Amino acid sequence: MFKQWKTDAVSFWVLIGLVLLLIEVSFFDGGKLFSLFFSVLFIYFGRAKFHRLYGKILFGLGIISLAVGVITMFTIRFLLIALAIYWIREYLQSRKYPKVIALAIEEQRDELRTEELKFERQKLLINKWVGNQQTPSSSYEWQDIHIQNGIGDTTIDLSNTVLPKGESVISIRSSIGKITLLVPYELDIALRHSAVIGNASLFHHMPTRLWNESVQYETEQYREAAQKVKVVTSVWIGDIEVKRV
């Protein structure tokens, strides 16, 4: 159903939601914004210490308070009602004016007909709302990576693949989570990373604390290298670690 939405309609409702959210937070319930902010902080620090009991407690409290805070917002309830009305309207329209798919068949006489089969390679990583993911632990065929994540860690091991000649690209946008990149010693990379809150640990350099900042790094032989990787990452809350393997 989501794939059938028109871009204009989605943009319209997103714009309405943002305007209502701004009005609600600014004039009616400014404390809600602080509540959501602290919920996100609980989730972040809870994930960072999730191996400990208090980390699990912080993470659970953050998830619960964030869910309650979002559900009780007038803007969210309005959007849910609007989406329900929109779905019902689209359903009634589809029943009244069903789409007709016409199949065109071309006849060829005295000729051999062949069918072309298109195979789509399975993507190494996919867009995910929640959950961790990583590249295969065994050898795999390289594909440029372009993904967006909600909450979860992402690990990419470049030592288990053979990169093509030229510049390969890794692009990751994440809301909350850690990004780990394992790089072979002989491979040159260029990194562009931005974060609202997080740490950046690059090879032998000391971790750098980021507060709504960006960092750039490039190995010495990157521009002349025959095989190289360009990495562009951004995260709201989370760390990035790049290390040699």
N, C-alpha and C positions, 0 to 999 in steps of 0.2 A: 504493500500500500504506500509506503514512504517513497518508493521510486516513481510513483505516479504523480506526486505533488508537482505543481508548476512552480518554477523558480520565483516568479513574481508574487505568487500567493505566500510562499514561505518567507520571502523578504518582507512582505507587508506585515505579516503577523509577528515576525522577529522585531521589526521596527516598533510596532505597537507595544509589544512586551517590554522593550527597552525603555520606551517613553513612560509607560505605567510604572515600571520598576523605579525609574528615576524620581517620579512624582511621589511614589509611596515612601521611598527612603528619605527623600528631602523634606517632605512636609508632614507625613503622618507617622512614620515609624522608623526614625533614624537609628534607634537602638538595635533594630534588626540587622543592620549592616555590621555592627560590632559583634553581634552574636555569631553571625556567619563567619566573620574573620577569625574569631577564636575557635570555632569549630574546625576550620581549615588548619589552624595551627596545631590543634590536638591530633588531627589526622596525620599531619606531617611528622611531628615528633613521635607519635605512636608508631608510625611505620619505621622510623629511624631506629627505634628501640624495640621492635616487634619481637625480638628473640627473648625479651624479658617480660615478666608478668605485667609490670606497670605500663610497658609499651602497648601490650594488647588491650589493657584497660583504657588507656588514652585513645587508642585508635577506635575502639568500640564506642566510647563516649562521643568522640568526634563525629563518627558516622551517624549515630542516633540523633545528636543535636543538630547536625546539618540537615538531615532528612526532615526532622520536625520543623526546623526553621523555614525550610523551603516550602513545605506543604502548607504551612499556616500563612504564607504570604498571599495577599489578595491578588497580586499579579499572576501568580502561578495558578490559582483557582480560576481566574478569568480566562487564562490561556487554555486550560483544560476544557472548560465549557465551550470556548470558541472552536477548539480542535474537534470536539465531539460534534458540534453543529456542522462543521466543515466536512467531516467524514460522512455524516448522514446525507448531506446535500450531494456530495460526490457519488455516493452509493445510489441515491435516487436518480441522479442524472445518468449513471451508467446503465440502470435498468430501463430508463425511458429511451435513451439513445445508445444502444449497445454498439461497441466498435466492431467493424467488419474487417477482417483480414483477408485480403484477396491473394491467392496464390497464382503466380504466372508460370505456366508450363510451356517451355519451348521444345517443339518436336524437331528432331534432327533425323533425316532419312539417310540410310546407308552409311552412317558414320558411327564410330564407336563413341559411346558417351562415358565420360569418366567423372567421378565425384571427387571434389577436393575436400579433404578433411582438415579442419583447422584445429590444431591442438594448442591449448593455452597452458603455458607452464605454471605450475603452482608457485605462488609468491612465497618468498622466504619469510617475510613478516607481513602482517595485515593490520589494518586499523582496528583498534579495540577500545571499547569503553572502559572495561575493567579487566585486569589480569596481566601477569608477567609473560614475556615471550623472549625467545632467543633463537639465534641461527642454529642449524643442526650441529650436533657434536661430532659427526663424521663428515667426510668430504662432501661438498655440495657445489653445484654450478652457480657461478656468480650472476647476480642481477642487481642493477642499481636499486637502492632502497628509498622509497618515499612514503612515509607513514605518519599518522596522527594518532596519539594515544590519549586516553582519559586518565585513569589511575592505574599505575603499574610500572614495573621495571622492564627495561629493554637491554639485552646483552647481544652484542655483535662480535663474533670471533672471526677475524680475517685470516687466521692461520690455517683454516680448513678449506680454503678455496683458492683457485688460481685466477688472478685478476687479468683482464684483457689489457692490451697495450693502450696507453693513453690515460685519460682521467676518468675514474669511476666516481660515483656520487652517492652519498648517504645523507638523506634529509629526514629529520625526526622532529616532530612537534608534540610536546607532551604537557599535560596539565600538572599531574603530581606523580613523581617517580624518579628513579635513578637510571641514568644511561651509562652503560659500561661498554667500552670499545677496546678490544684486544687486537693489537697491531704487531705483526712480525717485525723483527729488527731491521730487515732490509727494505721495508716499505716506507715511502715518504707520504706524509699527509699534510693537509691544511685544514685547520679547524676554525669555525666561526660559531661561538656559543653565546647565548643570552639567557638570563634567568632573572626572575623577580626575587626569589629567595633560594639560595643554594650554595654549593661549593663546587669548584673546578679543580680537579687533580690531573695534571698533565705530565706523564712520564716521571722524570726525576724531580720535577719542580714541586715546591711546597704547595699544599692545597690553598686555593684563594677563595675567600668568602665573597659572595656576590649578593648585592642588594640592588635589584633593578639595574643590572650592569651587563656588559658584553665583554667577551675576551676573544682574542684572535691569536692563533699560533700556526707557525709554518716551519717544517723541517728545513734544514739548510739546503738540501739538494732537491727540494720539491719542484722548482720550476724546470730543472733539466731532467728530471726523472722520467724514464720510459713508462713506468707503471706508478700510478699515484692515486690517492683517494682524497676527494674534497668532502669534508664533513660539515654540514650546517644543522645545528640543533638549537632548540629553544624549549624552555620549560618554565612553568609558573613557579612551582615549588619542587625542588629536587636537585640532586647532584649529578655531575658528569665525571667519569673517571676514564682516562685513556692511559693504557699501560702496554709495555712491550711483552711479548711472549715468545 
